[in-house]
Amino acid sequence: MDSILDAFSKPIMNAWPRIPGALIALVVGYIALIIINHLVKFGFSVIKTPRAVKQIFLSVVNILLWAILLALVFQSLGLPQVALALSGSVAIFGVLLATGANYLVSDILSGLFLTKDPDFKIGQKIKTVDVEGLIEYIDIRKVRIRDNEGNLHVIPNSVLDKGPFVVLDDNKK
C-alpha cells in the first residue's frame, strides 16, 4: 500500500516547488491565448468571413491552444508524461480535423469554381441529377435550389461541381 501512495505522492512532492513557475507560465500563456484570439477575430473581420465559419475556426484554435498551454504547464511542473499525453491528444485531434476538413476544402474550392462559372448564377433555372429549380443562394459551402413545389434543396458545392447540371433558362434574352 505504501508503494502505491509513494507512486502518487512523489510526483506531487517534486512538483510542489515548481508551482510558482507553472502559474507564471499559465498566466503568460493565457494572455497569449487572448491576444491570439483577438488577432484571429480581427483577421476574420477584415476578410468578412461568415459567422459560422469564424466560430468553428475559433473553437478549433481555442482547443488546440488550451491543450498546448496545459501541456506547457505540466511540463514546467516536471510532469512530462502528462504533457506528452496531451501532445498526443492534440496530434490525434489534428488528424481527425484534417480528415473532416477534406470535405470542407472540397466544398469551398467547388464553390469558387461555381461562382466563376458563367452558366451558374442566382436566378437561373437548372436541372441536376436529383433536383430541378431556381438557384436562390450560393455560399461558401452550399447552393440552395427551390423546386417547382416550393421545396428548398440545400446541396454541397462539391456535389454540384462534380455532377452534371443542365441550364434550363439562361436569362440571356
Secondary structure by P-SEA (a helix, b strand, c coil): caaaaaaaaaaaaaaccaaaaaaaaaaaaaaaaaaaaaaaaaaaaaacccaaaaaaaaaaaaaaaaaaaaaaaaaaaccaaaaaaaaaaaaaaaaaaaaaaaaaaaaaaaaaaaaacccccccccccccccccccccccccbbbbbcccbbbbbbcaaaaaabbbbbcccccc
